[in-house]
């Protein structure tokens, strides 16, 4: 079963993502997401899990601006999932 997450983009549109993995790095958790309705050439999206409210099941995500951090998280994701990176 796929783990589908629906997020609202900056234009107010709902976008469906498949959760590929949750990666921990330096005490923070990051969600590695793939557009559920995208083609094979779509990039993955990496968001910081900002806060979790376990009482109502809500999770807040935060976008990343740091390209070096994004690359580190992506490399960890690839290593964890035996994905070869060119």
Residue frames as a rotation matrix with the C-alpha (Angstrom) as fourth column:
UNK 1
0.578 0.816 0.000 0.00
0.816 -0.578 0.000 0.00
0.000 0.000 -1.000 0.00
UNK 2
-0.256 -0.648 0.717 1.29
0.609 -0.685 -0.401 3.43
0.751 0.334 0.570 -0.94
UNK 3
-0.109 0.153 -0.982 1.61
0.877 -0.450 -0.168 6.12
-0.467 -0.880 -0.085 1.69
UNK 4
-0.181 0.142 0.973 -0.09
0.757 -0.612 0.230 9.07
0.628 0.778 0.003 -0.04
UNK 5
-0.329 -0.019 -0.944 0.14
0.719 -0.653 -0.237 12.57
-0.612 -0.757 0.229 1.40
UNK 6
0.287 0.462 0.839 -1.85
0.858 -0.514 -0.011 15.54
0.426 0.723 -0.544 0.08
UNK 7
-0.362 -0.478 -0.801 -0.15
0.725 -0.684 0.080 18.93
-0.586 -0.552 0.594 0.45
UNK 8
0.804 0.590 0.067 -1.20
0.528 -0.659 -0.536 22.40
-0.272 0.466 -0.842 -0.69
UNK 9
-0.121 -0.903 0.413 1.33
0.985 -0.162 -0.066 24.20
0.126 0.398 0.908 -2.90
UNK 10
-0.734 -0.288 -0.615 2.12
0.454 -0.882 -0.129 27.92
-0.505 -0.373 0.778 -2.92
UNK 11
-0.893 0.448 -0.039 -0.70
-0.308 -0.545 0.780 28.48
0.328 0.708 0.625 -5.45
UNK 12
-0.350 0.785 0.511 -3.31
-0.847 -0.033 -0.530 26.81
-0.399 -0.618 0.677 -3.25
UNK 13
0.260 0.407 -0.876 -3.50
-0.772 0.632 0.065 23.65
0.580 0.659 0.479 -5.38
UNK 14
0.562 -0.030 0.826 -3.66
-0.586 0.691 0.424 20.25
-0.584 -0.722 0.371 -3.71
UNK 15
0.132 -0.618 -0.775 -0.78
-0.836 0.351 -0.422 17.99
0.533 0.704 -0.470 -4.79
UNK 16
0.951 0.221 0.216 -0.55
-0.300 0.831 0.468 14.27
-0.076 -0.510 0.857 -3.98
UNK 17
0.006 -0.993 -0.122 2.82
-0.913 0.044 -0.405 12.83
0.407 0.114 -0.906 -2.94
UNK 18
0.774 0.044 -0.632 4.00
0.132 0.964 0.229 9.33
0.619 -0.261 0.741 -2.19
UNK 19
0.622 -0.591 0.514 6.14
-0.763 -0.309 0.568 9.16
-0.177 -0.745 -0.643 0.94
UNK 20
0.493 -0.536 -0.686 9.30
-0.291 0.641 -0.710 7.30
0.820 0.549 0.160 -0.07
UNK 21
-0.032 -0.579 -0.815 11.11
0.778 0.497 -0.384 7.50
0.627 -0.646 0.435 3.26
UNK 22
0.955 0.096 0.282 11.61
-0.112 -0.763 0.637 9.44
0.276 -0.639 -0.718 6.48
UNK 23
0.202 -0.968 -0.152 15.29
0.591 0.244 -0.769 10.26
0.781 0.065 0.621 6.99
UNK 24
0.930 0.011 -0.366 16.79
0.327 -0.476 0.817 11.46
-0.165 -0.880 -0.446 10.26
UNK 25
0.110 -0.913 0.394 19.73
0.720 -0.200 -0.664 13.85
0.685 0.357 0.635 10.08
UNK 26
-0.788 -0.567 0.242 21.29
0.224 -0.629 -0.745 15.81
0.574 -0.532 0.622 12.96
UNK 27
-0.861 0.424 -0.281 18.28
0.316 0.014 -0.949 15.29
-0.398 -0.906 -0.145 15.22
UNK 28
-0.311 0.773 -0.553 15.71
-0.740 -0.562 -0.370 16.40
-0.596 0.294 0.747 12.61
UNK 29
-0.279 0.301 0.912 13.39
0.462 0.875 -0.147 14.26
-0.842 0.380 -0.383 10.50
UNK 30
-0.531 0.039 -0.846 12.91
-0.673 -0.626 0.394 14.81
-0.515 0.779 0.359 6.77
UNK 31
0.337 0.701 0.629 10.24
0.066 0.649 -0.758 13.38
-0.939 0.297 0.172 4.49
UNK 32
-0.826 -0.512 -0.236 11.39
-0.256 -0.032 0.966 12.26
-0.502 0.858 -0.104 1.04
UNK 33
0.110 0.988 0.104 8.38
-0.014 0.107 -0.994 12.64
-0.994 0.108 0.026 -1.25
UNK 34
-0.928 -0.293 0.230 7.62
0.207 0.109 0.972 11.86
-0.310 0.950 -0.041 -4.88
UNK 35
-0.495 0.791 -0.360 4.72
-0.820 -0.562 -0.107 13.38
-0.287 0.243 0.927 -6.85
UNK 36
-0.367 0.410 0.835 2.08
-0.015 0.895 -0.446 10.62
-0.930 -0.176 -0.322 -6.94
UNK 37
0.667 0.707 0.236 0.66
0.275 0.060 -0.959 11.83
-0.692 0.705 -0.154 -10.25
UNK 38
0.354 -0.630 -0.691 4.01
-0.757 -0.627 0.183 12.68
-0.549 0.459 -0.699 -11.85
UNK 39
0.851 -0.149 -0.504 6.00
-0.319 0.615 -0.721 10.88
0.417 0.774 0.476 -14.50
UNK 40
0.748 -0.594 -0.297 9.23
0.657 0.725 0.206 8.95
0.093 -0.349 0.932 -14.07
UNK 41
-0.136 -0.875 0.464 11.37
0.730 -0.405 -0.551 12.06
0.670 0.264 0.694 -14.56
UNK 42
0.700 0.446 0.558 9.92
-0.050 -0.748 0.662 14.03
0.713 -0.491 -0.501 -11.66
UNK 43
-0.463 -0.872 0.158 12.37
-0.224 -0.057 -0.973 15.06
0.857 -0.486 -0.169 -8.91
UNK 44
-0.018 0.393 -0.920 11.88
0.884 0.436 0.168 13.98
0.467 -0.810 -0.355 -5.32
UNK 45
0.242 0.148 0.959 10.91
-0.259 -0.943 0.211 16.64
0.935 -0.299 -0.190 -2.81
UNK 46
-0.329 -0.409 -0.852 12.47
0.748 0.438 -0.499 16.82
0.577 -0.801 0.162 0.63
UNK 47
0.254 0.496 0.830 10.65
-0.245 -0.797 0.551 18.57
0.936 -0.343 -0.081 3.46
UNK 48
-0.879 -0.472 0.075 11.58
-0.146 0.117 -0.982 18.98
0.455 -0.874 -0.172 7.12
UNK 49
0.083 0.870 -0.486 9.01
0.649 0.323 0.689 17.52
0.756 -0.372 -0.538 9.49
UNK 50
-0.393 -0.239 0.888 8.41
-0.212 -0.916 -0.340 20.67
0.895 -0.322 0.309 11.50
UNK 51
-0.693 0.209 0.691 6.00
-0.701 0.030 -0.712 19.39
-0.169 -0.978 0.125 14.15
UNK 52
-0.634 0.514 -0.577 3.73
0.107 0.798 0.593 16.47
0.766 0.315 -0.561 14.82
UNK 53
-0.427 0.614 0.664 0.45
-0.904 -0.291 -0.313 16.64
0.002 -0.734 0.679 16.71
UNK 54
-0.955 -0.045 -0.295 -0.20
-0.074 0.993 0.088 13.02
0.289 0.105 -0.952 17.61
UNK 55
-0.642 0.766 0.038 -3.57
-0.013 0.039 -0.999 13.85
-0.767 -0.642 -0.015 19.22
UNK 56
0.426 0.855 -0.296 -5.18
-0.325 -0.161 -0.932 14.68
-0.844 0.493 0.209 15.87
UNK 57
0.351 -0.335 0.874 -2.67
0.651 0.758 0.029 13.05
-0.673 0.559 0.485 13.53
UNK 58
0.995 0.026 0.096 -1.50
0.086 -0.703 -0.706 16.30
0.049 0.711 -0.702 11.94
UNK 59
0.137 -0.990 -0.024 2.06
0.832 0.102 0.545 16.79
-0.538 -0.095 0.838 10.74
UNK 60
0.885 0.053 -0.462 3.49
-0.141 -0.917 -0.374 20.13
-0.443 0.396 -0.804 9.64
UNK 61
0.353 -0.766 0.538 6.14
0.907 0.420 0.003 20.20
-0.228 0.487 0.843 6.92
UNK 62
0.616 -0.267 -0.741 8.64
-0.151 -0.963 0.222 22.92
-0.773 -0.025 -0.634 6.11
UNK 63
0.938 -0.294 0.186 10.37
0.240 0.159 -0.958 23.45
0.252 0.943 0.219 2.77
UNK 64
0.359 -0.898 -0.253 14.17
0.618 0.026 0.786 23.65
-0.700 -0.438 0.564 2.61
UNK 65
0.971 -0.084 -0.225 16.18
-0.207 -0.766 -0.609 26.47
-0.122 0.638 -0.761 1.04
UNK 66
0.193 -0.971 0.139 19.65
-0.765 -0.060 0.641 25.03
-0.614 -0.231 -0.755 1.73
UNK 67
0.636 0.047 -0.770 20.80
-0.688 0.485 -0.539 23.12
0.348 0.873 0.341 -1.38
UNK 68
-0.463 -0.869 -0.177 23.69
-0.638 0.465 -0.614 21.51
0.615 -0.171 -0.770 0.53
UNK 69
-0.576 0.347 0.740 21.29
-0.626 0.395 -0.673 20.17
-0.526 -0.850 -0.010 3.18
UNK 70
0.548 0.806 -0.222 18.93
-0.741 0.345 -0.575 18.89
-0.387 0.480 0.787 0.48
UNK 71
0.280 -0.526 -0.803 21.83
-0.672 0.490 -0.555 17.04
0.685 0.695 -0.217 -1.18
UNK 72
-0.749 -0.563 0.350 22.94
-0.630 0.440 -0.640 15.52
0.207 -0.700 -0.684 2.15
UNK 73
-0.164 0.784 0.599 19.44
-0.637 0.380 -0.671 14.26
-0.754 -0.492 0.436 2.89
UNK 74
0.670 0.422 -0.611 19.09
-0.742 0.347 -0.574 12.92
-0.030 0.838 0.546 -0.65
UNK 75
-0.173 -0.822 -0.542 22.40
-0.674 0.500 -0.544 11.04
0.719 0.271 -0.640 -0.39
UNK 76
-0.759 -0.019 0.651 21.33
-0.585 0.460 -0.668 9.54
-0.287 -0.888 -0.360 2.94
UNK 77
0.301 0.949 0.096 18.03
-0.701 0.289 -0.652 8.49
-0.647 0.129 0.752 1.37
UNK 78
0.513 -0.163 -0.843 19.84
-0.744 0.404 -0.531 6.86
0.427 0.900 0.086 -1.56
UNK 79
-0.587 -0.808 -0.041 22.26
-0.640 0.495 -0.587 5.05
0.495 -0.318 -0.808 0.75
UNK 80
-0.531 0.466 0.708 19.43
-0.619 0.357 -0.699 3.78
-0.579 -0.809 0.100 2.98
UNK 81
0.487 0.860 0.154 17.51
-0.430 0.390 -0.815 2.48
-0.760 0.331 0.559 -0.03
UNK 82
-0.173 -0.697 0.696 20.43
0.351 0.617 0.704 1.11
-0.920 0.366 0.138 -2.10
UNK 83
0.883 0.418 0.212 19.91
0.375 -0.357 -0.856 3.63
-0.282 0.835 -0.472 -4.90
UNK 84
-0.128 -0.959 0.253 22.90
0.940 -0.036 0.339 4.39
-0.316 0.281 0.906 -7.09
UNK 85
0.747 0.285 -0.601 23.57
0.164 -0.955 -0.249 8.11
-0.644 0.088 -0.760 -7.60
UNK 86
0.509 -0.567 0.647 25.43
0.818 0.084 -0.569 9.32
0.269 0.819 0.507 -10.67
